[in-house]
Amino acid sequence: MIRATLKNLAARKLRLAMSAFAIVLGVAFVAGSYVFTDTIDRTFDDIFGGLSSDVVVRPDLPGDADFFAGFNAGTTTTIPAEVVDDVAELPGVDRADGEIESQSMFVLDSEGELMTTQGAPGVAVNWHDGPAADGSQVLELVDGEVPDGPGEVALDDRTFEDSGYQLGDEVQFVSTGDEPRVSAELVGVVRFGESGSLAGASLSVFDTRTAQELFLGGEDGFSRISVTAAEGSTPEEVRDEVRAALPSGLEALTGAEVDDETASAIEEGLGFFNTFLLVFAAIALFVGIFLILNTFSILVAQRSQEMALYRALGAGRQQVTRSVMLEAAVVGVVGSTLGLLLGLGVAQLLKTVFGAFGLELGGGLVVAPRTIIVSYVVGIVVTMVAAYVPARRASKVPPVAAMRDDVVLPESSRRRSGWLGGALVLLGGGAMAVGLLTSVNDAALLVGVGILGVFIGVALLAPVLAPPLLKVLAGWYPSAFGTVGRLARENALRNPRRTAATSSALMIGMALVTAISIVGASANATVDRALDDGVRAEFVVSNAVGQPFSPAVAQTVSQVDGVDEVVSVRAAPGLVDGDQTYLQAFDPAAYSRAADIEIVEGSDDLGDGGFLIGEDQAESEGLSVGDTVRLTLPGSDEEIELVGVYAQSPLLSGGVIVSQQTLEDGAVPAVDSMLYVVADEGADLTTLHAGLDEATADLPTVTVQDQEEYKQQSRDQVNQLLFLVYALLGLAVLIAVLGIVNTLALSVMERTREVGLLRAVGLSRRQLRRTIRLESIAIAVLGAVLGVALGLLFGVSLQQAIADDGLEVLSIPGGQLVVFVLLAAVIGVLAAVWPARRAAKLDVLRAITTE
């Protein structure tokens, strides 16, 4: 049996290759996701790992707030210079170097354009030549000289190469300090670490005193201390020695502990991205199951007489099943191998795309053993699971029945699938109804589980749904195309299981695209309504690269003629009762004159240490006015009181609002994330816009937008995410197209004798090609109609489930949905090109005599 199985594989290379291709794509996405995220991890390990000194002294973060350390959230707490001297004199210490760091010193190139891109920090440090724990140099001078006085700076080598500057040029900076525009003479070029990679960030190096003036307000202090252990002392011994000598408010950790802490925070931050990619890999594999299931079902049907002969010669049912499963295993191995190789290409493509947006990943791709193991396990398991049903079905065919020309495989499984599909639809629909119509906790999760149940249920019910739908969708074929149309319709109806499995693959892709389109359109509509109804300020000032900006910008803007009031909004990470959250900070009374905030309970007087919260969040957490929570910031850890509850608003998302003084008391740097600008009554807005642009012309990181421009920017952000999702879902649609091609090609092979007879009685090649095209269009449109219908249900349900979380407005993009169905018809035409050409080229006499 094994030898016969392998011969069958060799004889059907094309058919099985098309099945393997579905696995290739799915595994490629799994492998590419792991390789890319491992490459990102390696890049950040190179930046942060191993470059710490033996021991690090820093401000003592409250509690277990590694959240702040891992992402360098920033703190105004400094270490006095005398502490550096005291640490350096300890017996186990060889040297101690004070370090100063800022992540908001952005370099402008020689043309005045910003060097860093969206989200990448502009890192600035003071120069010192202290070694890392492994003895290597953290900063190495590669050209020029070390900055040694005010007005001098060195840049990292990658920024220098891209900037257009030469040594001796005046480098321009934008900072978050009191002086938002800074310049310094370029005197040197440095290399950071061994790889020199900074993942898209820039690095500026100043002498210590200049760095203190720029980032510490002139205070003689440091952000942290790098301690090098004396010969014969271990980092742990030096850490304990230093810890015992430190004043309160400071802590000492080994470099390894700091590296682990940073790596853990980065891994947590990147976890969502990896999950995001793997979700789409799972979708691709799920769609691939339908293609493989369909292919093996057709192959088993075509080989029924062959398998009957095996049974007649003494082969048992288990042997027939194992024969088909062996074929599946071979397909899985081949598909996984090719998928793993293609995954390297996917990862390289992602690396190139992210590099174009500023996230430069140094070194080659990282292929961990885990990636290889997961790729093979996923590919082989998915293939064998998909092949198991047709394998079992083949083993149940009686030998005598299978030897007849009109063999029909058992249909009991079809009935079982129908009952199971109906049960899943009912259960899933019930879960969705409970989540939408009752006030249960985790309603969105319940709706999501219900959607999955309905999804799988409809896929199982597809053989039952396909015939009546096809009679409607292709009912006009005979009147429009005559005999050719009738043949195409009957061919599509001939095997409902095969047609349903093929259309189900496209159904999945279309359902997801439709649901995402509805969620995206609803998000844009919600933003538009929130800005129309909730923002009274005529202009919004924000940062073009997603970083905060200097509070001096607010002072400059407030002095422009025609400005009545400027409302500053700040944001900062914090821990509320131990849970990570991002706080907003502003004066509610001033904010209410610029944007909508309605207090429904308590007051808006934040006073000393009060906070506001959205009504839905207050209800879910059981909070009422007068209750307290523990707020942890980089420099504080204390109870604060709930003084007011505000009505839900998409602008505020129900989050925690504190005063700006609360952030400053918690050692959070005083920087703004947004300004609302309220115009004087009767002011000419065009003139005012020009004045605001002129006032911020020297700050390319800052943008001034009127309400319509701000709405468009918000829409663009949503649309960018949608385009990314569409691109990833395109993988599922591509697999679905291959499924249609595969089904049509195998169907042509299965009907070779029939095609020959039709050609013999006068059907022309052109008519034959049209027949296959019409059949393909019917299958594709069936999948699209089912997909769009399900997508409508899912999209509306998702919007309703998360309406209280900010997605308030339902918007259904009807035009897009019509386009999706039309595209499905185009997909059907394209998918039929190769099978139709193949059928038209069959030799008539040879086709008639085919067994």
N, C-alpha and C positions, 0 to 999 in steps of 0.2 A: 504493500500500500504506500509506503514511503516513497519508493522509486516512482510509482505511478503518479503520486502527488507532485513530485518534483518535475516530472515530465509535463504535467498539466500546467504548472507554473511557467515553464519555458515556452509552452505553446501559446500562452495567453499573456505574454509580457505587456502588451499595450493596455489591455483592460485593467490588469492589476497595477500597472504603473499609474493610471489615472486615480485609482483608489488610494494608492500610496501617496499621491500628491496632496490629498487632503491632510493626511498625517504630517507630511513634510511641512505644510504651512502652519499647522497648529503647534507642532514641536518647535519649529523655528521661532515662533513667538515666545514660547516658554523659555527656550534656551537663550534667545536674544534678551529677554527681560532679565534673566539671572546674570548673564554676562555683563550687560550694561550696568546694572546696579552694583555688581561686584567691582566693576571698573571705577564707578563713582566712589565706592567705599575705599578702594585702594588709593585713589587720588587724595581723598581727605585724610586717610591714614598717613600719606606722605607729608601732607601739610601740617597736621597736628600731632601725629604719632611719632614718637622717637625724637622729636625736636625739643621736647621739654628738657630742662636741666635735671640733675639728680633729685633736687627738692624744689618745690615751688611754694612761696609764701604769697597769700592773697587775702583780701578782706573776707572775713568769716561770713559765709552765706547762711541765712537762717534756716533751721530745720534741715530737711533733706532736699533743699532747693537746687539740685544739680541742673534743673531746667535753665537757670540763669547762666550758670558756668558753661554749659555745653554749647549754647548759642551766643555767648558773649553779649548778653542783653544790654550790658552797659551799666555802670554805677559811678556815682560821683564820689564814692568813698575812696580815699587815697591812703597810702602808707607813708608816714613821715620819713624823710631822708635819714634821720638818725637811726631808725630801725635797721636800715641797710648796713650802716656802720657797725651796729651792735651785733648783727647776725654774722658779719664778716669776721669778727674777732673770736667767734666760738671755736673751741679746739678742733672739732671735727669738720670745720668748714675751710675749704681752700680759697674760695672767693664768693662774693655775693654781688650781683649786678641788679640795680634797679631798672625796671622796665616801664615804659609808658606806651599805651596803645589807644588808638581811636579807630573806629570803623566807618567814619563819615568824613574822610578827607579825599574828595574826588578830584582826580587829575583831569585837566583839559588838555587836549592835544595842541599841536602848533597852530591848528586852524580854529581853536576855541571850542571844539566839540568834545563832549563828554567821552572819556575813555572806557568807563565801565558801563555795563548794560543792566537791564531790568533785574533788580534784586542783588546784584553783586556789590559787595562793600568796597569802599575806598579805604584801605588800611594804611595807617600811619604809625610809625614807631620811633623810638629814640635809638641811636646807634650804641651798641656795645659788642665786644668780641668774645663774650662768654660762650663756652662750649655747651653742646647738648649732652645728654646723659651718656651717649655713645662716643663722646669725644669729638664729633664732627662740628663744623661751624654752622650755626643757624643762618648767619648773614656773612657772605663772603664778598669782598670788594673785587670786582672784575675789571673796572676801568675807572680812571680819574682818581679822586681822593675822597676821604671820609668827610662828611659835613662837619664843620668845626666853627660854628658861630651863627649868629642870626642872619637870615636871608640866604641860607644855603640848604640844599636838599640833594639826596640821591634817590634814584628810581630803580625798581627791579628791572632786570634785563629784558623781560618780555614787554613790559609797558614802555620801556625806552625804545625798543625796536619799532613799536607800532605808533609811537607818539609823533614822530617827525622832528623831535628835538635833537640838538647837538650839545655836547658839553659846553657850558658857558652861557647857554640860552636861559631866558627867564621863563620858568614854568608857572602856569596859572592853576590855581586850585579853587574849588568851592567847598566850604566846610560848614559844619553846624555850630561853630563857635560864634562869639560876639561879632567877629569880623567874617562875614560869609564869603568874601572874596579875598584870597591870599595869593601872594606870588613869592617865588624864591629862585635863586640861581642854581642851575643844575651843575653840580660839581663832581658827581660820581655815579657809577652804575653798580648795583649789588645783585647777587644771586641768592635766592631764598631756598635753603635746603639743597639736597642733591639733585632733585628733578627740576627745581625752579618753577614748578607749577603752582599757581594760586587760584585755579578753577575760575578764571575770569575776573578775579579781583585785581586791583592795583596795589602796589606797596610803595610808600614814600618814607624816606628815612631822614630824620632831623637830628641835630645834636641834642643832648639831654635838656639843656636850658631852654632852647627854642621850643622843644616839645612841651615842656612845662608851661611856657607862656601860651602856647596855642591850645592845649587841651586840658590843663589843670588850673587855668586862671592865674598863672604865675606862682602857684604854690610850690614850695620845695618838697615835692613828694613823688610817689610812683604808683602805678597801677598794680604792680606785683613785683616780687623779687625772685630772681633765678639764683639758686644756690648750688655751687659745685662742691661735692664732697672731697675732703682731703684724702690722700692716699692711705689705704688701709681701713677706711670707714665705709660702711654700706649706706645706701640711701635711707634705709629704714632707721638706722642708728642716728643719722644726721637729722632726719625728720623729727624724731623724738626729742633730740637735743634742742633743735630750733624751736619746736613747739613749746617746750618748757620755758624758753626765754622770751617768747613773744608777749606783748601786751594784749589785753582783751580786745576783741573785735577783729583779730587776725587768726588765720589758720595756716598750718603747714601740711603739705601732702607730698608724697613722692611723685616724680615725673610720670611714673607708670600709672599711678592712681589718676592723675589729671588726664593722661591720654585715654585711659579706659572710660572715664567719665565723659569726655568729649566724644569718643567713638560711639558710646551708648546713645548720647543725645542725637548725634548725626544719623545713626541707624534708625532711631525712632522717627526722625523727621523725614527720612527717605522711605520709610516703610509704606506710606500711603502710595507713593509713586510706583513702587514695585507691585503692590497689590493691584493698582490701577491697570498696569500692563498685563498682569497675570489673569485678571478678569476677562480681558479681551482674548487672551490665549485660550481660556476655558470656553469662551463663546465659539472660537474657531474650531476647537476640538469637538464641541457639541454638534456644530453644523457638520463637521467631518464624519461624525458617527452616521448621519443619515446617508451620506454619500457611500460610505463603506458598506453599510447595511443594504443599501440598494444594489450596489455592485455584486455583493456576494449572493443576494437573493436571485439576481438575474443569472449569475454564473451557475448557481445550484440548479435553477430551473433548466438551463440549457444543457446541463450535464446529467439530468435525471436518468436518462437511459443508460448512460455510462455507469452511474452509481447503482442502478438496478442490476446491471451485469455483475458488478462487484458483489452485490448481495446474493445473486443467484449462484455465484461461484464460491460462496461460503463466508463472505465478509459480514461481520456483525454490525449492528447499529453503531456501537461505540467506535468501531474502526472507521466507518463512514464519517462520523462526527469528528474524530481525531484527524482525518484526512483534510477536512475543510479548515479545522483549527490550525493545522500545520501551515496551510497556505496563508492563513491570517497572520501567523507568527512571523513567517518570512517577510510578508508585506510590512508588518510592524517594524521589524529590524531594519529593513531597507529604508522605510520612510523615516524612522528615527535617526538613522545615520545621516541621511541627506538633510533632514530637518535641523540636526545639530550643526551641520556645516553652514546651512543657510542662516541659522541663528547668529552665527558670527558676523555674517553680512548685515543682518538686522541691527545688531549691536553697533557695528561700525557706522551704519547709517545714522542711528540715533546719536552716536558720539559726534558725528560731523554736523548734524542739525543743531545739537546743543552748543557745539563750538561756535557755530554761526551766530547764536544768540548770546554768546559770552561765557558759557560754562565750558572752559577748555579743560579737557581731561588729559593729563600727561601720561606718557607711556603707552604700551600696547594694551590689548584686551585681556581681561582676566577670565580664564576658563577653569573654574573650580571643579574638583571631582563630583561635588554635589550636583552641578549642572549636568554633567554627563549622565550620572545615574538617573536623575529625575527625567531627563529627556527620553532615555530608553524605556524607563518604566511607564511613563505616560503614553508614549507612542505604541508600545506593544500591548499594554493593557486596553487602551481605547480600541485598537484594531480587533483584538480578540473578543472584547465585549460586543462590539458591533457585529462580528461574524458568528457569534454563538447561536443567535436565533435562527438564521438560515441553515446553519450546520445541523441543529436539532431537527429542523423541519425536513431537511434532506434525509436524515436517518429514518424518518417515519414513513417514507414513501414505500409501499409494498413493491417488491421486485416485479410482479406480473403487471401491476398498474403502470409502473414507470416505463415498461418496455413498449407501451402503446404510444402512438404518435401524438395522441391528444392528451398527454399527461397533464393532470391538474394537481398542484400541490395542496396539502390539507389546508382548510380554511378555518379550522377551529381556533387557531391563534389569532386570526383576524377578529373573531367574535370576542375572544378574551381581551384583546387590545381595546376593542370598542367599549366593553364594560369597564375596564380599568380607566380608560380615558374619560368616560362619562363621570366616573366616581371622582377622579382628580379635578375635573372641571367644577363639579358641585362643591367639593371640599375647598378648593381654591377660591371659588366665588364666595363661599360662606366666610372664609377668613378675611377676604377683602371687604365684605359687607360689615363684619364685626369691627374691623379697623377703621372703616370710614364712618359708620353710623353710631358707634358707641365711644365713650370717653375712656378707653382702656389705655394703660401705659404702653409705650412702644408701638403706637398705632402704625407708624410708618413701616416698622419691621414686620408687623403682622400682614400689612398690605403687600409688602415685598414677597413674603412667603406665599401668600395667596396668588400673586401674579405668577410665581414660578410653577405652582400647581396647575393653574389654568393653562400656562404655556405648554407644559408637558402633556396635559390632558388633551388639548386641541391637536397636538402633534400625533397622539395615539388615535384620535378620532378622525384624523384626516382621511383615511380610506373610506370612511362612511360619509364624510362631508363632500369629498371630491366629486362623485358622480352627479349629484343634483346641481352643484355649482358649475361644473363643466358644461352641463346641458344648457345652462343659462349663458355662461360666458362664451361658449362656442356654438350656441344654438343658431346663430346667424351665418355660420360657415357655409351650409349647403346652398342657401339662397344667394350668397355672395360669390361662392367659388365653385358651385356645382358639385360634381363627383369628387373633385380634389378636396373640397371643404368637408364633404361627408366622410371621406377616408380619414382626414386629419382628426375630426371629432371622435370617430369610432376608435381610432388608434389610442387617443388619449384616455378614452373610457374603458379600453379593453382590460387593462390591469390596474384597478384603482389603488392597490397597495403600492405598486411601483411609482405611479403618477403622484400619489400622496407623499411618499417619501422624498421624491425629487422636489416637489413644490414646497415641502416643509422646510427644507434647507433655506430656500429663498424667503419663506415666511418668517423664519427667525430673524434674519438680517433686516427685513423690511419692518417687522414689529419693533425691533430695537431702534432703528433709525426714526421711525414715526414717533415712538414714545419720547426719545431724546429731543426731537424737533418740537414737540408740544411743551416739554419742560423748558427748553431754551426760549421759545417764544413767550411762554408765561413769565420767565425770569425777566426778559426784556420789557414786557408789558408792566410787570410789577415795578421795575426800576423807573420806567417812564411815569407811571402814576404817582409813585412816591416823590419823585422830583417835581412833578407838576403841582401836586397837592401839598407837599410837605416842605419845600425849600422856598423861602421868601427872599433869600439873598440873591442878588443879581449876578454875582461872580463867585467862583470857587478857585482858590489857589492851592495847588497840590504839587507833589514831587513826581517828576517824569520817570524816575527809576525806582519807585517804591521805597525810598528811604526818607527819613525825617529831614527837616531843614531848620536852619537857624531861626530863633525867635526874633532876630533882628529884621527878618523879612516882614513880619507883622507890623513892626514900627515903621518901616519904609512905606508899606502899602497904606497905612493909616494916614500918611501925610499927603497922599495924592488928592488933588482937588476933585470934589464930587463924592468922596467916601464919607459915609456917615458913621459906620461902625465896622470893626474887624473882630470876628469871633474866632478865637484859637481853639482847635481841637487837637488833643494829643492822644497817643495810644502807647501802651506798654504791656509787656507780658507780666503776669502775676499768678499767684496761687490763691484760690479762694477755697478755704476748707480743704486744702491739699490738692484741689483739682486745677489743672492748667487752664488758664483763660487769658484773653487779651482785654485789658481795661481801656475804656475811653475816659478822657478827662477834659472837662470844660465847665464853664459857669452856666448852669441851666437857665438862669434869668436872661443872660445875654444870648444864649443859644436860641431861646424861644423867639427872639426877634429876627433870627436868621433862618430858622428851620422849625419844623413842627415837633413839639414834645408836649404831650398832655399828661399831667399828673392826675392819676385816678384815685390815689390814696396817699395820705401824708402830705409832705411839702417838697419843694425843690431846694430847700436850704441845706446844702451839704455841710456847712459849718466846719467844725473841727472833726474830721474823720468820719463823716457820714457817707452813705452811698445810695444810689438809686438802682432799681432793677426793673425789667419788663414784667408785665402782669402774668404772662404765661410761664416764665421762668420762676417767678415768685410762687405761683400755684404748684408747679411741678416739684419744687424744692421745699414746699411747706413754709415759706417765709412770709411774715407780715411785718408791718411797720413796728419798730421797736426791737426786733430780733437782731442778733449780732452774728457775724461770721468772722473767721480768722483770715486776714489778708496778709499774704507774705510777699514782700518785695525785696530787691537785693539788699536793702539796708534796714529793713524793719520786718517785724512779725508781731502783729497786734490785732485785737478785736476791733471791728468797726460796726457801726449801727446802721440798720436799714431805716432811712428817713422818708423814703417815698417810693411809690410804684408808678411807673408810667405806662401808657397805652402802647400796645405793640406797634412798631413802625419798622418798615424795611430799612430805613436809614440807620436805625440803632440796633436792630436784630435782637432786641430783648436783653442785651448784655449789661454788664456791671459798669456803672458810671460813678466816678469819684472826682474829687476836686484836683486841680493841678497841684495844689499845695500838698495833697496826700502823696502824690508821686514824688515830688521833690523831697518830702520828709523821708520817703523810702529810698533815697539815694538814686532815683531815676533821673537821668539827664534831662534838662529842660529844653526839649526840642519839639517842634510842631510837626504834625502829620498832615494837617489841612487847615485852611483858613476860609471862613465864609465872609464875603465882603458885601455889606449892605450899602447901597447908594443913597445919597441925599435925595430927598423928594424933589422931583423935577430935574434931576441931573441928566445930562445927555449921555446915554449909555455907550454910544459909539466912541465919544470923546473919552469917557472914563476908561473904557477897555484899552484904548490906545495909551492912556496915561499909566495904567497898571502894567501894560507890556513894557513900557519904557522904564518904569521903576524896577522891573525885574530882569531887564535885558542882559545884565552882567551875570545872571545866575541861570545857566542852561539846564540846571536840574529842576528848576521851578517853572510850572506852567500856570497860566491864567486862562480860565475858561468861563464863558457865559453858560447859562443853564442848558441851552441846546447843545453846546459843545461838550459839556459835562455828561449829558445824557448819552451822546454818541460815543463818548469814551467808555461809558459803562456798558453800552451795547456791544462795543468792539471787544471788550474783555470777555463777555459771555460768548460772543460769536467765535473768538479764538479757541475757546475750550470746545465749543461745538464742532468746529472744523477738525480739531484733533480727534474728537470722538468719532466723527464721520469717517475720517481717514482710517482709524482702527477698525471700525465696523465694516469698512470696505473690504477687509480681509474675509469677513464672513460672507459678504455678497459674492466675492470672487470664488470662494469655495462652492457657493450655491450655483454659480454659473457653470463651474466645472462639473457639478452634479448633473445639471441639465445636459451638458455636452456628453457626459459619460452615459447617462441613461439613453439618450437618443442613439449614440453610437452602438451601445450594446443591443438596443431594441432593433436597430437595423440588422445587426448580426443575427439576432434571434429570428428575424422575419426575412432572412435571405431568400428562402424559397418563395415566400409570398411576394417579395419585391420582384423576383424574376418573373413570376406569373403575371403580375400587373404590367410589367414592361412588355411581356409577350403578347398581351391582349390589347396593347396600344397606348399605354400610359407613357408619355414622353419623359425624357430626363428633366425637363423644366417643370413639368407637372409633379414629378416625384420630389424634386427639391422643394417645391411650394408646399406639398403635403407635409413634409417634415418640418418646414418652417412654421406652418400654421399649428402643428402639434406642439412645437416648442413654445410658440407664443401663448397657447392655451395653458400650458403647464406653468409658464412664468407669471402670467396674469393671475392664475389661480393662487400661486404663492403670494403675489403682491396684494391681492384683495384680502386674503386671510391675514396677512401680515399687517396691513394698514388697519383693518378692523380691530385686531388685537392691540396694535400700537395705540389706537385711539382710546381703547378701554384702559390700557396700562398707563398711558400718559395722563389722562384725566384723573385716574385714581391716584397716581403719584402726586400730582399737583394738589389734589384735595387733602391727601394724607399729610403733606408738609406745608399746607396753607398757613397754619398757625406759626410756623417757623420762618415766615417771611415771604413765601411764594404765594401771594394773596390773589393775584389776577390770573384767571384761566384764559389762555389764548391758543386757538387751534389754527395753525397755518394751512388753511384749506388748499391754497394754491400749491404749496409744497407737496401735499399728499397726492394731488392729481398728477403732479410731475413724477412722483415715485411710481405710480401705476403705469404711466406712459414709458418711463425708463425700463420698467419690467418688460414691457412689450419689446422694446429695443434690445434688451438683454436676451429675450427669446429669439429674436432674429439672429443676433450675433452667435448665440450658442448653437444654432442649427447649421451654421455655415459648413463646418467640417463634416458632421454626420451626413448632411445633405449631399455634399460633393462626393463623399465616400459611397453613398447609396447609388448615386447617379452613374458612377463608374463601374458598378458591378457588371460582370459579363452575364448576359441573360441566360444562355444555355447552362453555364456553370452554376448559376444561382438556382435554376429550376431543379438541377440534379443534386443539390446540396441535401445531405441527410440531416 
